[in-house]
């Protein structure tokens, strides 16, 4: 699965003709164009590759028609499935821009070289993303919320899986 990236999940069925409701982690619906393939992975570890027939915005997510899914019962059976696409289908990003999946797992250091912890999660906010870094201080678990802004994030090295930050006073 290294060549696949998690981009959403099936949240349920919509209507009686086999449409599914999707919660997308992607900023754009471009990954969900008709004719594209998805890999659906289920809680029991099984997976299926399916082709998208159509996709339309719906509320905070969207609805989708998938090949061979023609009724509500079939659509309901997909609820909870994680949706993956091939990594090669992701658009190329501008310099100094990263996908969240590339950042999660990085070791985070301050500018003195002290390990602060591991970047565990990215929280989107209206102003900027916030990086959740978990680590230990004096043997006790610690969680830091680091704003993802240029004056704080000094460098990101994906090859060496590291990030250097200059946290504001008090963090």
N, C-alpha and C positions, 0 to 999 in steps of 0.2 A: 504493500500500500504506500510505499515511499513516493511513488509517482502520482499519488492522488492527494487532493486537498479537500478537507471538509468545508463545504460551502453552505450548508443548511440542514434542515430536517423536515420530515413530513409530520404535520401536526394533526391531520385528520382527513376525512372525506368531505367533499362538497357536492351536494346534489345527488342525483340518482344515476348519472351516466359515467361514473368512474373518475371524476375529477378529484384531485387531492389539493389540500391546503398546504402551503409551504412557508416556513419561517426561514428567510435567507440571511446568511451572514455576509453576503457579498453586497457591495455598494451599488452594483449595477445588475440589471436583469440580463445583460448581454451573455452571461454564461448559460442562460436558460432558454436559448433560442430553439425554435422548432428544428428538428433534425439532429440536434446534439445528443450525445449519450451521457448518461449519469450512472454512477454506481451507487446503489442503495444498499446499506449495510444494516443489519438487524441486530437486536440485543443478543440473540443466540449465536452471533458470529457469522451467520450466513450472509451472502450478498447476491445481488442480481444487477446486471447491467440492463438499462432500459433506455429507449429513445423518447425524447420529448416530442409530442405532437403539437402542443401549443402551450403558451404561458401568458397570463394576464395579471396585472396588478389587482389586488383585492385587499382593502383595508391596509393594515401594516405589513402585510406579506403579499402573497399572490396565489393564484390558483393555477393548476397545471394539469394537462392531459398527457398521459403516458401510454405508449404502445401496449397493447394487449390488456389494458385495464379498462373494462367496459361497463362495470356496474359498481354500485356503492359498496357491496360486500368486498370486492377485490380492492377497492380504494381504502377501505377501513383496515384491511390486512397490512397495508403499508405504513400505517400510523406509527410514529416513533422511529422510523428508519432514518439513519443519518445519510446525507447526500454528499457524495464526493464527485469531483471532476478531475480530469487529468491535469497535472501541474502545467503541462505545456500549453494548455488553453488559457492560462491567466495572462492578462495584458502585461507588457513590459512597463515597469514603473520609471518615473523620473529619478534622477540621481538623488540620493539621501531620502528616498521614500521607500518604505518597507511594508510588506504584508505582515499582519499580526502573527501569523503562524511562523514567520521567520524570526520574530522577536521572542516569542514565548520559549523559555528554556535557556535564554542567555544568562551567563554569570554577570552580575552587575557589581562594578567597582566604583569607589569614589576616586577623586583626582589624586589622592595620596597612595592609591593602590590597594586600599583595604576592601576586602570582599564584603559587600552589603547583603548579598543573597542572590536568589534566582528570580528572574522575571517570570511570574506565574500567570499573569492575566493582564489584559488591556481593557480598560473601561473607557468607552466613548462618552464624552461630555460635550455640551454645547460650545465651550471655549476651546478645548484641546483634549486629546486622549490623556489618560492617567495610567501609568504603569504600576502594577501591584508587584512589589518585590518582597519575597519572604526569605528570612534568614534567621540568624541567632545573634544575640548579644549576651555575653556572659552566661552562655548555656541556656538562655531563655529564648523562646520563639519570638520573632519580631516581624511585623509587617509594615512596610513603608509604601506610601503612595507618592509616586514621583511624577510631577507634571511633564508631559512629553512636549517640551518647548526647547528651542535651540539654545537658550541661555543655560539650561540645566543639562541637557543631553550633549555631552562633549564629543563622543565618538561611538560608533557601532561597527563592530568587526564580525560579520557573519561567518567568515571562514574560521576564526578562532572562537566563535560563540561568546563574545564578550561585548559589554557596553560600559562606557565610562561616563559617570554623571557627576555634576557639581551641585548637590542638593542645596536648596535654600536653607538659611539659618533656621534651626528648630526641628529639622526633619531627622 
